[in-house]
């Protein structure tokens, strides 16, 4: 049977029935009270699963190995066909390359000759070109020298200014000779220039031809080397690789026809791939076996309770267990079933406790992050706070300075007004009394004092205006800083009053809920401990009946208390085989 066909529930039930049928009262009671998976059930199941798993692994290995061998055969066949086709193609290419090499050798020889001839012809034309260039330069020099000589000896103004004047015969002959020589040089220059231009065109054309021949030669040499590389290096290497592959195929074929425990019929790549596939599927089978074993372990005790209860209902005549032992086991089974239900509630409480603890840790982490952000917002721009403080102090100093300047300006204006009034009054008095002109210095001095006081007042006004302007600039800078700081403070306030407050509330609720869950879990575990003690105290006896289970008259089963008696019953009574705990 394959692991995929295993119905673990049926196997656990079957093994549980076998264990129950083979066990006596003391073992059955022990298994009930231990409340853990039964090794007598799980060990055979584990062996069975191991057996099935190993069988599946062997079947898987056989299948994958056979498939890998078949794939290797197909691969070898296709590889042989490809190698044969490659050899045929290279043979055809080799024939074409040999023919092309012969043609390239002839072409290179021809191009070598053409290049040499063209280079010689080009050098010859280039020399002629340079000679014409030198000749033209020489003619230009002679022509320039001749014109300078004629201009010096016979200025144009002296010869042609007075036409009626008779020129000496010797000078006229010299003039004609110089003019004739100049004309000859001009004609010579024209001829040389024409020849120079023609030779330059011819030189350019031959240079292009030489470049073309050299390029063709270079391309032919490149193609020649490429073919030589293919024939002398690439083709031999390919032939060697084909030979090696053929030897490997022959070796694999020989291994295929003999006993091959090490799978030498597979290539190293195929063998490695096979190993990886086997390891992967083996892990899957192990995981499947582990999962089945985990399911068996999970349901072992619960199945034992169920199967034992069914067995007790149909085993009154069993010779292995007496009647009072059956009754005791029934009572213990009933208690343990209720305890199993309580264990389910306990597990739910533990899961809820774990989830709430994770939630609390997440909330605390978020609160810590918000606290860090709050600290960053509050201290992110300390230089702006410092600048605002400095500007505030500076504005206070400027305010005092402005107020002092305003006070001084007011006093100076009073002095100026008083001096001007006094000057006018004194001028009128002196004029009316017709006193000596010396007394007019008094109104003048008062007028001068008034002017000086006015200038002082203007100075204090300028000082006051400068202070107010600086205060206004400082206030603008402070406003900008406040806007920037206000953004951070607003974010900080939002974090503090909204986000962090909500987080604190959630954390407080979570902590309270954790306390409640922990208290419920402890209470549940305490009750389970008491119930377990109750089950452990159930035993067979011939001295009386257990009042915990109501009016039990079907057998001599008593409850042996494990704690001092109390006024009230510690455990609720069992009604119709079920213990009721009030929740």
Number of C-alpha atoms within 10 A of each C-alpha: 11 14 21 13 7 14 10 17 14 10 16 23 19 13 18 24 18 13 18 19 15 11 14 14 16 12 13 17 20 11 20 23 16 12 16 13 18 17 13 13 24 19 12 14 20 18 11 14 23 17 15 19 21 17 15 19 21 14 13 17 19 13 12 17 19 12 13 20 20 13 14 19 18 12 13 21 13 12 16 16 12 13 19 13 12 15 16 12 11 19 13 11 16 16 11 11 19 14 11 15 18 12 12 18 14 12 16 19 12 14 20 15 13 17 20 15 13 20 19 13 16 21 15 13 19 19 13 17 21 15 13 20 17 12 17 20 14 13 16 16 11 15 19 13 13 17 14 12 13 16 11 10 12 16 12 11 8 10 13 12 10 9 9 7 9 8 11 8 9 9 12 13 11 14 15 12 12 16 15 12 16 19 13 13 19 15 12 16 20 13 12 18 16 13 16 21 14 12 18 19 13 16 21 14 13 19 19 13 17 21 15 13 21 19 13 16 21 14 13 18 16 12 15 19 13 12 19 15 12 16 17 11 11 14 17 12 13 15 15 12 13 19 13 12 16 16 12 17 22 14 14 20 16 14 17 16 9 9 10 12 8 9 16 17 25 26 17 11 9 15 19 12 13 19 14 12 16 19 14 12 16 19 13 13 20 18 12 16 20 15 12 21 19 13 14 22 20 13 16 23 22 17 18 25 21 14 17 21 19 13 16 18 11 9 15 13 9 13 8 13 18 15 19 18 22 22 21 23 26 18 22 24 24 20 22 24 19 19 20 17 11 18 16 12 15 19 13 13 18 16 12 16 19 13 13 17 16 12 15 20 14 13 17 16 12 15 20 13 13 18 16 12 16 21 12 13 20 17 14 13 14 11 11 17 15 11 15 20 13 14 18 16 12 15 21 13 14 19 16 14 16 23 15 15 21 19 16 17 24 15 15 22 20 16 19 24 18 17 23 21 16 17 23 15 13 19 18 13 14 17 14 9 8 10 11 9 9 8 14 16 13 15 22 17 14 21 21 16 19 24 18 16 22 19 16 18 24 15 16 21 19 16 18 23 15 14 21 18 13 15 21 13 14 19 16 12 16 20 14 14 17 16 12 13 20 15 12 19 18 13 16 22 17 14 19 17 11 12 16 21 14 14 18 15 12 16 19 13 13 18 15 12 16 19 13 13 17 16 12 15 19 14 13 17 16 12 17 19 13 16 21 18 16 21 24 20 15 20 20 22 16 10 8 14 19 17 13 17 20 13 10 15 10 10 18 19 26 22 20 16 12 11 9 5 9 7 5 6 10 13 15 13 16 18 10 9 14 15 21 12 13 5 3
